[in-house]
């Protein structure tokens, strides 16, 4: 409904009137429109009519628009004289008019939250202030360098590697685009040219700026974290229905010209010369630029004299050709790992061509003297060089790194692990990393000894995040040019040519694939990418579908651990359990005999003995076997060594293989700990769960985190529940020490446990936990478990004639959970919720009944740490949970009463979609085209994010029709990698308003008042309840030499019982060497996984030990993947150190254990003395000591000297 407003003060603006109506009538609480504090304030719109005289004044009238329900109440109260609004001392008058309200505005007022007028005013003021551009005379792209002979305090110089003069027959403009948080440099003049070239600099990519005068010409220098975005747009665009089309009119570029194409992969820093035009009230154009930066909330540039008058040609074609010839030389051809690191120096922006030629004789001497170890020395040098001070010459850095190098080759990875080189292609660059430890796969293991011919390749944005396209940017054509060409033609690197090989399904989600360099195998002959693909199996049934062809090959590239080999007489094919309606109850799940399960577990524990300590014997495994994939659960009725695979598990045939290795993708030896997340919180709240439940869970989580300061038990609990410090077993160390009478806050009966290092680790862990609570709503769900799904095998045996066998009915589940520390298993019983992540549709969470203790005669009573679903009924429960199946999906069982949503919702039901097929068999090029299209159309995250925002803004929440539409789009997007049917997002619903909820602010941004509104959903309260604190700078100091420290004195008494002559023991030289090697490797990992690429940036030692990355990131997925890779590499490093110190303790006699105790005691004491004796760089010393301390306690425990936990 619309009301006329009269008697408005002429000088009042819309924001003033809006504020007055809100604060005096519509938002008064308690009041007629907002009776309760938890109710959302109503939205409305005020428009004032402009004055005929022009200017900013109004003509004394305007309109007020309300929803129909609110409008009727407002009309009645106004008629009764209960509405009184004053602005600038004048009372406004309201009269209902007959104008109809547009459907879009009515919908926005009904569903969108009210935005504070001050926020809208501030935003509009900034946009208006920044509307006028700057004129540019030159755009220069180059790199910063430190001139030879310059002193440390001399500013870096700028080498102009590409220059475009805009002073003649062209034009350049610089725009501040506050709405898009970027600067746009537009090159081109429509009077003479057909296209504009755009250089887009995101605010977040600006490290710092400098400005000054160059012979009277004002300039601004940009020091950028990442290269700017390059675009091309047609000036004269085609017409559609008489109007110029505005969709996809910008095209992404890799370079601005052929000359720029040469230097673009290496130089991306920017220098802009402005035209000194004295307008807009500024006498100095640079002062105006500073003012614009402040208005846009950018840090203004410093005044600094940066020399840019000498063109150094650091990346000219002649010098690049010289480097390429060197990489093909015999010295480097025989040591490819060194050649790779030389390429990393150049492509990662660590060194230029002049630097590399200066290093050439030193590197060649290194290759001759160190041979196989040269690659490792170079790997560590590259990381050191990236952190060197800007004034340090790279040759000096090389000599220092060589001097510090231990010359000890890196230990070869264990079975199931791979030392892998990584390449990331961005729109303009090639970034190199590694080799780093990662989980292996079937293909790489088959070519043991040739691992360097396999390389992992990612396709990402310049900031290493996933590609994202604005609505006006045509990303598809660029990806076809950039990524498609690389996939089909391959690339040269360090003297080798690599071609596309394949991908795993999980890697494709990260836009990553495998490349391969052909070689002559000692027994297999000439091996190429195609011969490997041909050896995988028979794909004839899926050859017409590029996506399915790629997905079937992807099975062989899944990250797995090898277990046991079985012959063709040890496995059989069995049918799925399918009802008359075609419902498959066993999609992706088979069975194995107890004998085979024992063999698999023994093989896994042989490679990793600690598995038996932290897991019960699993009842199920996720496997890859020849052309099969899925889960196998233990069936007690199977005898001997046998495996039964269902039809749904067999994806392709491998008829020429009589034997195959059962590869383990995952094992399920303990119940998972489930956590809330933002989509789940939104869904449960909309299904009836009270907001107070989530706030209480948050309060408990924050209290648990902060109470880690109070006791060793609570500290250990925090680490265990969040899987932190896993590699170092700190939680176990704390419990062992606590059992010996040491405590964080000791009483008169205890000894102090805390140290400076323990305090730093604790602060790091607490920060990690609280940040995930704030930015992800990650809250542990009490009395709940995360379990892999399997099927009740009962109906299959009943069909075979077995009598009196209990089968799970529809609506019931069975789950038995047991952790290694539990004395006996626990059966889940009663009403519960079940779901699988991600949830998005209201029906993705279902209520079921947990059976409790199993009946005597059933097929599932022995299964632990799985959830058994019924195999009879009218529908498949797993399939109704966001389209789940039983090939490895994890399901969460919630029995926490306060979260048992009272409202029922039917699960989503979407029609089956036929896979996209060609009219011929697919080729590898077709698979490459699919990968390109997938990267361009990977919208799972975009759809999920939009769904959550609309649910926040709409009064209907997740039940809003737009949200239900997005839920269906999300389902299609998830299935896209399998069926090849991309999601058309051209009609994707838009957010109701352009403002974002405050909880959507990334970690990098603070929710600015001009961009965000305060959400009134549970997510908003959860977000605002936590203020993250910076890591403290001060901690308890070292407690002196080892002999004075309480932990040392406590353990010394126990150790002397086994080693009476301990006092005369000296630290062996090899322990010092092992410590130095450990610290070198730790520093390498620290620099490799630091998200910031600023010189000198690295992860803290405590981050590496805890297993987190505290740096902020706009994409949590990227940081999580880097964090997981870091943990993997830290696990390998810690395992290697333990292996060097003690080997396998479980295989040793008592005397041998005592010998190992002496060694680890020496290593621990060495680290304590070194850490307390010197304040110099001791990076790694304390974590090395933590490894030693853990081994001391383990030896004492095996010798029977520690109390039981």
N, C-alpha and C positions, 0 to 999 in steps of 0.2 A: 504494500500500500504506500501511496505517496502523499505527502502533506506539503502544502505551501508554507514557507516561513516568511514572516513579514516583521518589519521593525528591526531589521538587522543593522547594527552600526556600520557605516560605510567603510570604515577602515579595518573592520574585522575580516579575518580570512577563514577559510573552510576549517582549518585545524583548530582555531580558537572556538568556533561554534560547535564543532564535533566534541571537543573536550568539555565544553559547558554542558551539552546535552547528556554526555556520559556521566559526568561527575555529579550533576544535580538531579538527574532523573533515572536514566536507563540502567546505570550501573550501581545505584545506591543499594547497599546490602547491610542489613536485610531491607528489602523494599519490594514493591509490586512486581518488578521484573527480575530481580535476583533475590529470591527469598532465603537461600542457603549459601554459605561461603563456597561450598564445593561446586556449585553450579557455574557453568561457563557464562560469562557476560554476553548479552546479546549483541549481534553485529548490526550495524546500520550504516547508511551513507548520507552525507551532507554535501549538497552542491549549492554554491552561491552564484547568482547571475551577475555577470560583469557590468561595470558602470558604462553607460553610453559614452562617457567622456574618455574612456580608455584608462590605461594605467593598471594599478594593482587593486583599486577599490572595487567594491560591489555596488549594486544599485539599490540595496536595502532589502532585497528579497532573495529567496532560494528555495530549495526543496529538501525534505527529509524523507528517506525511503526506508521502510521497515518490512519485515516479513508479515504475512497476512495475520497470523495469530497475534504477534506483538502490536501490529497496527490497530487491530480492533480494541485491544486493551488500552493502547495509548489514546485512541479516539474517545473512549468512554471516560477515561480519567481527565482528559483535557476538557471535555464537555462539562464534567462535574467540577472543574476548577482546581484539580489536584496536580496539574502540570505547571511548573513555574521554572523558567530558564532565563537567566540574565547574562548578558554579554556586554562588557564595558558600561555597566550601569543601566542598560536598556533591556526591558523585558520582551522576549521573543513571543510572537503570536503564531499559532499553528492552525491551518485549515485544510481539511481533507479535499484533495482535488480528484478529478476523474481520469487522470492519466493512468495508463496501464504500465506495469513494471515489466521490463524485458525478462524472459525466462532465465537467461544466463545470470542477470543480476539477482533475481529472486533466489536462484539456486546458491549463489555465492553468499548471500546474506543468511540463508538458512544453514549452510554447512560450514562456512569459513569462520575462523575465530576473528574476534575484533582486534585490530592492530592499534597500538597506542599512537595517537596523532603526532606526538613529538617524534616518534620513530620515522613515520612517513615524511614529516616535514624535513627532518635532518637528511634523509635519503634524497629527497627531491632537491634540496639546497645544494648538496654535493654534486649531483648530476648536472644541475644548471650551471654551477660555477665552472665545471670542467668541460663545457660544451665546445669552447673555441679551440682550434688546433694550433700547433706551432708549425712554422714553415722551415723546411730543411734544405740545405745546400749540398751536403754530401752525406752518404751512408757508407761507413767503412766497417769491414769485418776482418778480424785478425786475432792475434793472441798477445798476451802479456809475457814479457820476458825480462830478466835482470841482466843488464849490459855487463859484459866482462870488465872487471876492474872497478865496478861501481861499489861504493861502500854500502853497508847493511841498511842504513837509513834512507838511502836514495830510493824514491818511488820507482816502481817498475815502469818500463817503457812499453809502448804499444806498437807492435809490428803490423802494419796495414797489409793484409794479404789479398784483399779484394776491395775495390772502391767504385762507387757509382756517383758520378757528378750529375747533380740535378739542377744545376744553374742554367743550363741551356736545353731548350726543346724537351723539357720534362718538368716534373714538379714532385716535391715530397712534402708530406704532411705527417705530423705526429699527434695522435689523438690519445687522450686519457679516457678509457672506457671503464668507468667505475662499476657499472652494472655487471660487466664481465670480468672485472678484476684483472685488467690487462692494459698494456700500451700497444697501440697499433700504429706502425709506420707504414704509410701508404705511398707507394712509388708509382708515378704515372700521371700523364696529363691527357684528359679526354680530347683535347684539341688536336693532339698529334698521335695518340696511341690508342690501341684497341683494348688493352688489358691493364689492370692494376696489379702490382705485386705488393703483398702485405708481409711485413715482418711483425709477428705478434709476440710480445714479451709478457708473460704472465707475471703478476706481482710476486707470486711465490717463488719464481725462478731468479729473482734479483738478489744477489748477495750484497752488493754495495754499489754505489754510484759516486763518480767524481765529476767535477765540472771546472771549467776554466776558460782561458782565452788563448787561442793559437794565432799569433800575429793578427790580433784584432777580430778573429772569428770565434764566436762562442761555441764551445763543444761540451758534450756530455758523454762520459765513458761509462759503460755498463760492465760490471763484473758479474757474470751470470753463472748460476749453478749448472744450468742446462742450456742447450742451444734454443734460440727462439723458434717459433713455429713459422713456416714459410707457406704462403698461399698465393694463388693467382685467381683473379676474378675478371669476368668479362664486363667491360664498361657498358657496352650496349647489349643488354640481355634480351632474349626473345620475349615476345608478348604472349600472354595466355588470356583469352577472352578480353582483349583490349588493355590488359594491365601487365606490367613487367613482372615476370616471375621472380619470386624471392626465395625459392626453395633450392637448396643445393647449388647455389650459384658460385660458391667458392670451392677451389680445388687445392688440395694439399700438394706441396712441392718438396723435393729433396734438395733443390738448389735453385738459385735465381737466374743463373746463366751458365753457359759452358765453362767459362773461366772460374766462376764460383764453384762449380761442381768438383773441380780438382781440389780445392782447399776446404770445402764444407765438412768432410769427415774429420778434419784435424783442428780447424779454427772456427770458433763460434762467438767470440767476444765482440762487442759492438761499440762503435764510436760514431756519434752523430754530431755533425756541424749544423748549428741552427742559423737561420737568417735573423739578423739583429733588427727586428721590426718593433718599434716602440709604440705599442698600442695597448689597449685594455688597462690603461692607468699605471703601467709599469715602465720606468725609465730603463731598466736593465732586464733583458730577456731571460737571463739566468735566475734572477730573483723571482720572476714570474714562474719559471720552471720549479723552483723550490716551493713556492706557494702552492702550486698544483700538487706537488708530491705530498705536502702536508694535508691538503684537502682530501686527497685520495687515501690517506692513512698510510702513506709510504714514508720510509725514513729518507729525508732529503739528502741530496748529494753533498759531499764535502768539496770545498775548493782546494784543488790539488793540481800541480803542474805535472802533467803526464806527457812525456816526449813521444810524439808519433810522427816525426819527420823523416825517419830512416826506414825505408822499406827493406826488410831483411830477407824476403823470399824464403822463409823457413819451410814452406810447403809447396814450392814450385815443382813442376813436373820433372825437371832434371834431377833434383835431389831425391824425390820419391822413387824415381827409376833406379838411382844408385843404391838406395836401401833395398829395393826389391831384388836387385842382382846379388847383393851380399847375402840375402836370405836363401838364395839358391846355391850358394857356394858349397863346396864339399864339406867344409868344417861344420856348417849348420845343417846340411842335408842329413848328416849322420847323427845329429843331436837335435831332433825336432823340438824337444821341450825347451831348449834354449832359444830357438828361433821363435817359438810361440811367445816367450817372455819379451823378446825384442819388439815384436808386433804390439804387445801389450803396452810397452813404454810409449810407443808412438800413438796408438789409437786411443789410449786412455788419457791422453793429454799430459802425460808425465814428462815426456821429453820431446824435443823437436828433432828434425833431421840433423842439424848441426851437432846437437848433443849426442846423437847416436853415433855419428862418425867419430866424434871424440872418444866415445866408449869402445869403438870397434877393436882396437888392438888389445884392450884389457879383457874384453869378452872372449876373444880368440885365445888368449893365454889361459883364461879360465877353462875353456873347453878342453885344451890340451892337457892341463894339469889335473883337473878334477873329473874328467870324463863323465861317468854316469851321474855323479853328484852335482855336476854343473847346473843341471836344470833346476834342482832344489835351491842352490845358492842364488840363481837368477830369480826364482820365484819369490824368495824372501827379499831380495834386493828391490824388486819392483814395488813391493809393499812399502819398504823403507823409503824409496825415492818419492813415492806419492805423499809422504808425510814430511819431507825435508823442508827446512826453512827456504823461503823464496830466494834468499841471497846465496844459498849454498850451491856451488857448481855440482853438476851431476857426477862428474868424475871423482870429486872429493867424496861424495856420498857413496859411490861404488867402492872406493878403497876402504872406507870405514865399515861398510857392510861386509866386505870380504874378510876384513880383519876379525870381525865379530863372529863370522860364520864358524860353526863347529865342524864343518866338512863331513858331517854324519848324514848319509843318505836317509831319506824318509822311509820309514818302515812300510813294507807293502801291506795293502789293505787285507783284512781277513776275508774268508770265503763269504760271498754274498755282498761284498762291498767293492766299490770301484773308485779309482783315482781319475776323475773326469775333468776335462777342459770344457769351459763354458764360453759361449759367444752370445752376445746380445746385439741384434740389429735394431737400431732406431731409425727414424726417418732420414737422418743425415749421417749417423755414426755407426761404427763397429766397436763394441766394447768387449774386452777380453777379461777372463777371470779364471783362476785356478792354476793347476789342477786341484780340485777339492774332493773330499770323500763323499760319496753318495751311494745309495743302495743300487745294487746291480740288477741285471735282468737276464733272461735266458739267452738272448742273442750274444751279449757281450761275454758271458761266461763260456760260450761255445768257442770263442776265439781268444782264449787265454794267452797272454803274451803279446797281443796285438791291440791292447786297449786304446793306445794313442791314436788309432785310426777311427775311433768313434768320438764324436763330439756333440755336446748338447747345445742347441741353438734356440734362443728366445726371440720373439718379435714384440717389441714394446715401444712405448712413447719415449721421448727424450729423457724423461725423469724416471725411466724404468718401470713406470706404472702401465697398466693396460690401456690400450687405445680407447679413446672416447671421442665421439664426434658431436660437434654442435649441429643443430638442425640445418644450418645454412652451408655446411661443408660436405662436399662429395668425397667421402673417405674411400669408397669402393674402388674408384679408378686409381687412386694413389696406391692402395694396398696391392692391386693387381700389378702395378708397375714395379713397386718396391719389393713386396714380399713374394708375389707370384713369380717374378723373374728369378729371385734367389732360390725359390723352391724348385723351379724347372731347370735352371741352368747351373745351380750350385755357385760356389765361390772359391777363390784362392786364398789360402792363409798359410803364411810361414813356409812357402815353397811347396805346399800340397794343395790339391784340388779336392774339395769335399762336395758330395752330392746328397740330396735328400734320401733318407732311408725309411723312416717311419715315425710313429709316435705312440705313446700310451694314452689311454683315455684320460687319466688324471693330468698328464702333461699338456694335453690339448687344451684343457680348461685354463692352463696358465700360458697358453699360446707358445708352447715349447715343443720341439721336435728333435729327432736324432738325425745327424748327418754322418756320412761315412766316406773315408778315403780308401780307394781300392788298393790291394796289396797281393803279393805272392805268398800263399800259405805253404808251410812246409809239407803238409799232407793233402790239403784240399785244392791246391793249385791257385789259379787266379780268382780272387774273391772280389765281387763287385756288389753294389747295393742291390742290383736286380737278382743276382744269384742267391743272396741272402733271402730276399722276399720270396723267391721261387721255392726255397727249401722249407718255408713255414707250414705249408699245407695246401689243401685243395679248396679254393674259394669260389668254385664254379657257381654255387647256389646264390651268391650275393654279388656277382661281378657286374650286374647292371646298375647297382646302387653304389656310387662312390663313397658315401658316408659309411655304409655297412662294410664295404671292402676295406676301408681304412680302419674301422672299428675292430674287424676280425683280426687284421694284422697287428692291431694295437695290443692284443692279448700277450703276444710274445715280448713286448717291450714293457710290460708291467713290472714295477719294482717288486722283486720277490727274493726270498731266501731259499736255496736248494735244500731238499730233505732227502728222501729215499727214492730209488728207482724201482719201478714195478714192471713186470712183463705183461703181455697181452692176455695171459691166462689168469692174471691176478686182478683184473677189473672187468666189469660187465656193464652193459647198458640196460636200464630199466625204464618203464614208462612213467610219465607224470601222473599224479592223481588229478583227474579232470572230471567234472560232473557233466551232466547231460546238456547244460547250457554253455559249456565251453569254458567254465571258470577253472583256472589252473591254481591249485592250492600248494604246489611244490615247485614253483617257478624259480629255478636256480639252486636247488638244494638236493644233495644226495647223501650217501651214507658210507662209512668205513667200519671195518671190524675193529674190535679192541686191540687185536694184535698189531694191525697196521698203524693204529693211532699211537701205540706205545713206541713203535719204531720211528715214527715222525718226530715225536717229542724227544726221544733220545738223540736224534740227529741234530735237532735245534739246540739242545742243551750241550751237545758236544762242541758246537761252534760258539756258544755263549753260555758258560756254566751258571751265570747268575740268574738265568731264567728260572731255574728250579727253586730259587729262593724267593722270587717275587711273583710267582704264579702257581696256582694249583694245576694239576694235569688237565689240559683243556678237553672239553667235550666236543669241540667243533673247530674247524680250520677253514679259512678262506684260501682257495687254491687256484692255481693254473696248472693244467696238465694237458700236454699236446694241444688239441684244439678245443679243450673244455675249460670252463671257468665257473666258479660258484663257491658254495659252502658244502662241506661234508661234515655230518654229525656222526657220533659214535652210535652204532646199532649193536647191542649186545647179542642179537640173534645171528649175526654174521660170524662165521668161524674162520680161523686161520688168518691169513694176510690177504684181505680182499677189499675192493672199493666198488661201490655201485654208483654209476653216474646216470642222471636222468636225461631224457631227450632235450629238455630245456637248457641243460648245461653244455651240450655239445654244439659248438658254434661252427666248426668246420672239421673236416676229416684230415688225418695225417696217415694215410694207408701204408706208407713205406716204413713206418717206425714200429718195431716190435716191442721196444722198451721206451719208457718215458720217465722223467723225473717229476715227482710231485713237488711243485714249487709253492712255497707258502707266502701268500700275500699278507696274511694276518692270522694271529692265533688269539684265543679268547680264554685267558687263564685267570681272569679276575673281573668282577663287575666294574663297569665304567661309572664314573661320577658325573651325573648330568647337571647341567647348568641352564638357568633361564637365559634367554637372549631377547633382543628387542621385538622381533616378530612374534615370539611366543608370549611375551608380556602383553603386547597389544591384543592378540587374539584371546588370551584368557580373560583379560579385563573386559573385552567386549562380549565374552560369553558369560559374564556374571561374577568373575572373581573380584573381590573387593580390592581397591587400591591399597588399603591399609596392609593387606597381606604382603604385597611387594615391598612396601616401605619397611615393614618389620624385618623381612628377609635381608633387605639392604642394611638395616641397622645392625642386625646380627653379624653380617659379613664384615662390616667396617669394624665392629667391636672385636671380632676374631682376629682381624688383621693387626689392629693396633695392640691387642693383648699379647702379641708375639714378643713384645718387649719384656713381658712379666715373668715368663718361665720357659725353661727348655722344652717342656712337653708341648706348650702352646706354639712355640716356634717351630718345632718338628711337625706338629699337626698342620700348620699353615703351609709348610713346604710340601708335605705329602698330598694334601687335598688339592693343591694347585699344580702338582707334578713339577715342582721347582727343585733345582740343585740335584737333579736325578743322577747325573753322571758321577757326582762326587759323593753321593750317599750321605749328605749332610744330616738329614733327618735321623738316620740310624746312628751317626756319630754323636749327635746331641743326646739321644736316648741312652746310649752307652755311657757317656760321661755323666749324665744325670743320675744313672743308677750307681755310679761310683761316688756320689755325694757332691757333685758340682752343680751350681744353679746360677741362672742369670741374675736374679736378685736374691742372694744367699741370706739365709737366716744364720743364727750363731752356730748351727750344727753343720752348715754347708760351707764349701769352698767356692770362691767366685769362678764362674765359667766364662763370662764375657771377655772378648778381646776386641781390639780395634777392627780386625777383619770380620769377625762374627757380626759386629754392629753394622758395618757397611753392607754386608750380605743381607742382614735383616731389613735395613732401610730400603735396599733395592727390591727385595721380595714384596714388602708392603706396598711400595710404589707401583709395582707391576700389578698387584691384585686390585688396588683401589682404582687404577686407571681403567682396567677392564670392567670394573663395576660401573664407573661413570660413563664410559663411552660405548659399552656393549650391553649394559644391564646384565652382566655375567654374574649371576647369583646362584650359589649351590642350592639345589632343591633337596630339602630333607626327606629322608625315608623314600628315596627314589634311586633307580638304577638304570644304566644304559647297557643294553644287551643285544647281541646279534640274534636275528630271527631265524628259526628253523621250523620245520613242519612236523606235525604228529604223524609218525609212520604207521599208526594203528590201522587206518582204513586200508592201506596197501596189504597188510597181513590179513585183515578180515576178508578182503577180496580173494586172497589165496586159500581161504577156508578155515583160518584160525578162529576158534570160538572163544567167547567170554573175555574178549579183550576190550578194555575201556578205551573209547575214543573221545577226544575233546569235542564238546558240542560248540555250536556257534555262540559267540559272545563270551567265551571263556578262554583263558590262557593258562599256561603253566610256566613258572619260573622258580628256580632254585639258585641262590647266590652264595658264594663262599670266596673269601679272600685268604691268602696264605696265612695271615695271622689269626684267622678264625678257627676255633677248635672243631666246630661242626657246621654243616650247611644250614641255611635258613630258607624256608619256603615262603614265598609271597602269597598272601591270602587276603581276599576281600576286594571291595570296589576300588578301581584305580583308573587312571588315564593312561592312554598309550598313544605315542606319536613318533614320527621320525622327522628330523630336520632336513630341509627348512620347511617350516609351516607357513602357509599363506592363505589358504582357503579356510573358512570357519569350521568346516568338517574335517580338517586334517588332524584334529585331536578327538579321539573317541573314548567313550567309557566302556570298560570291560570288567569282568570278574576274574580275579586270580584264584586258581583252584586250591592252593595250599598243598599239604602233603599229598603225594600221588597215590592213586589207587594201587592195590597190589598187582593187579594184572593190567599193565599198560606198556606202551613202547617207549615212554619218555622219562620214567621215574629216576633214571640214573644220570640224567643230563644236568650239568651245572653251568652257570653263567651264560645261559642262553634263554631266550623266551620262545616257548613252543606255541605256535599258532594252530588252530583247528584246521583239519583238512576236509571238513564237511560243512555244509550250510548253503545258503543262497548267494553268498558273496565272499570274496577273499579279503580278510581283514588287512593284511599287509598292503594289498593293492589299493585299499581305501584310505590308506595313510599317505597322502601325497604321492600316490603312484608307486609305492614301495614294492619290493620283491624280496626273495630270500637268497640272493647271491652275494650277501655281505653287508646289507643295510643294517645299521644300528637303530634300535628302537628304545625309547625311553619309557620306563614304567614309573608313574607318579602315584604314590600312596599318601602323600602329604594332604591331609584332609582339607586344609584351608584353600587348596588350589583345585579341588575337584569341582570343576565348572558345573554349575547347576543346570545350565541350558544345553540341550542336545541339538546337534546339527548333523544332518545327513552328509556323508562324504561327497566330495566332488565326483562327478561322473562326466568324463569327456569322451567323445567318440574316438575310436581308434583311427589313426592316420596312416595311410599307406606310404611307405618310404618313397622318397624321390628317386626315380629311376631314369636311366638313359635308354635309348632304343638300340643300344649296342653294349658290348662289354666295356667296363671301365678300364682306363689306363692309369698309370701313375700320375700323369698330368691331370687327369680328372680328380684324383685324390688331392693333388696340390691346389686345384681350383676350389675344392671344397674347403680346404684349410683356410684359404684366403677369405672365402665367403663367411666361414665360421668366425674368424677374427673380426670381420666387419659387422657381423650380425650377432655377436655374442652379447646378448642383452639381458642375461639372467639377473645380474646385479642391478642394472638400470631399472628393470621392471619391478624388482623387489623393493628398491628404494622408493620408487614412485608410489607403489602400493602403500608403504608405511606412512608416507607423507600425507596422502589423501585420507587414509584411515585416521590420522591425527586431526586433520582439518574438518572432516565430516562428522556431523552429529550421529551418523549411522555407523561410523567406524568401519570395521572390516566387512560389514554387511552392505556397505554402499555399493550400488550397481557398478560404479567405476572400479571399485576394489575387486568385485567378483569377476569383472572383465579382465583385470590385470592378473588375477589368479589363474585364469585359463591361459593367458599369454605366457605366464611364468611356466606353467606345465609344458607348453609347447617348446619354450626356450630350453628347458632342461632336457627334453627329448631330441632336440635338434642335432646333437652330435651323432645320434644313432640313426634317425630317419631322414636326415638331410633336408627337412622342411623348415626353412628359416621363418622367423617371426616378423611380420610386417608391423613396424612400430609407427608408421606414418599416422595411424589413427589412435595412437596410444593416448589415453586420457591425460589431460594436463592437471597440474595442481590447481586447487581452487583459487589460490592467491599466489603472488610471486614471492611472498615472504616464506622463509623456511622455519620449521619449528626449531627451538633453541637446541634441542638434543641432537639435531643433525649437524651442528657445527663440528668440523673436523678437529682433530687434536692440534692441527697447525693453526687454526683460526680460533679466536675467541668469538662467541656469538655477538657480533656487533649489533647495536640497537637499530641500525638502518637496514639490516638484512634478515633478522630473525624475530620471531615473536615467542612469547612465553607459552609453551605448550601446557594445557591443562589436563593432559592424560597422565597416566602413571609414569610414562617414559619421561615426561617433562620434570616431574617431581624427583624421580630417581637421578636425573642428570644434574639438577640444581642442588641436590642435597650434598654433593661432594665437591670440595675444592681441593684440587691436587696441590701438594706442596713440593717444592724443589727438593732434591736430595740434599740432606744437611752436609755442610762443609767440615764440621768438626765432629770427631768421634773420640772415644777413649784412646789414650795413647798406648804405645807398646809398653809392656810390663817389664822391660829390661831384658837381660840375657835369659836364655832358656831355663837355667837352674832356678830362677826366681819366679817363674810362672806357675800358678796353681795347677794347671792341667799337667804340665811337665812333672811337677813334684809328685802328683797323685799317681801317674803312670809309672814313674821311675821305680817306685816301691814294688810294683807288680812285675816289671821287666827284670829287675835284679834277681827275682826268684829263679828265673830261667837263665839269666846271663850274669853270673856273679862278677865277671871281669869287665863289666861294661865301662867302668870309669876310665880305663886306659885305651878305649877304642878310638880310633881316628877315622875321619871321613875319607872314604876311598876316592881316588881321583876320578874314577868313572862316574861317581854320583854327581860330582861337580859338572862333568861334561853332560850328563843326562839332564841336569837342571838347566844348563845353558841351552841345550837343544829344545827342551820343553818351552822355555821362555821365548825363544825365537819363533817357534811354531804358534805359540799363544798370541804373540804380537801380530803374526800374519793373519790369523783368524780374526783378531780384533780389528785390523784395518780392512779386511775383505768384507766383513759384514756390517761395518758402520754405514748407516743410511746416508749420512752427510758425506759428501765428497770434498769438503774443504780440506786443504792441506793440513795434515796433523791430526785430523779427526780419527778417532778410534773408539771402540767400545771399552768401557771400564772393565777391569779385571773381575769385579763382582758381577757385572752383567753376564760375562762368559760363564762364571761359576753357577750363578742362579739359573741361567738359560733364558735370558730375556734381552730385549732391545728397548731401552727407555726413550730413545729419540722419537719425536713425533713424526707421524706420516699421514698423508691425506687418504691413503688406501691401506686399511688395516690388513687386507689380504696379502699385499706385497710384504709388509713387515712380518706377518706371520710365516710366510714361506721362507723369508730370509732367516727368521728366528729358528725355524725347524731345521734348515740346512746348517746353521751355526751349531745347534745342539748335536746334530749328527757328527760334525767334524770334531766338536769337543769330546764327544763320546769316544771317537776313535783315538784322539790324543791321550785321554786319560787311560783308556785301555792299554795303549802302547806303553805308557810310563809304568803302569802296574805290571805289565808283562815283563818289562825290562828289570824291574825290581824283584819280583817274587815268582813270576810264572803263574802256575795253577796251584793254589794253596790246598785245594781239596785232594790233591794226589800225593801230598807229602807226608813223610813219617814225622814223629815227634822231634827227632834230632834235626831233621831238615827244616822243620818249622822254626826251631830255635835259631838256626842260621839265618833264615829269612827275617826273623824278628830283629836280629842284630843289624841287618842291612836297612830295614825300613826305619828303625829307630835312628840310625845314623842319618838317613835322608831327612827325617822330620827335624831332628836337632840342627842339622845343617841349615835348613830353611829358617828356623827360629832365630838362630844366631845371625844369619845374613840379614834378615828383616830388621832386627833390632840394633845391629851394629852400624848400619849405614843408612843415611837418608837419601842416597842416590837412587838412580832408577832401579827399582826392585820389582818392576812389573812382572808378575808371574811367580814370584818367590813364595808368596803366601798361599796361593792355590796349589803350588807344588807341595808345600808343607801339608796342606789339607789332604792331599792324596796319601802322603806318608802317614799322617795321623790315622786315617781310616784303615790303612793296612796294619798299623801297630795294633789297633783295637781288634781287627779281624784275627791276627795271629794270636793275640792273647785269648780271644774267645775260643779259638780252635785248641788252644793249650789248656782250656778249662779254668782260666784265671779271672773271668768276668762273671758278675752275677747275671742271672737270666733276666731278659726284658719282660 
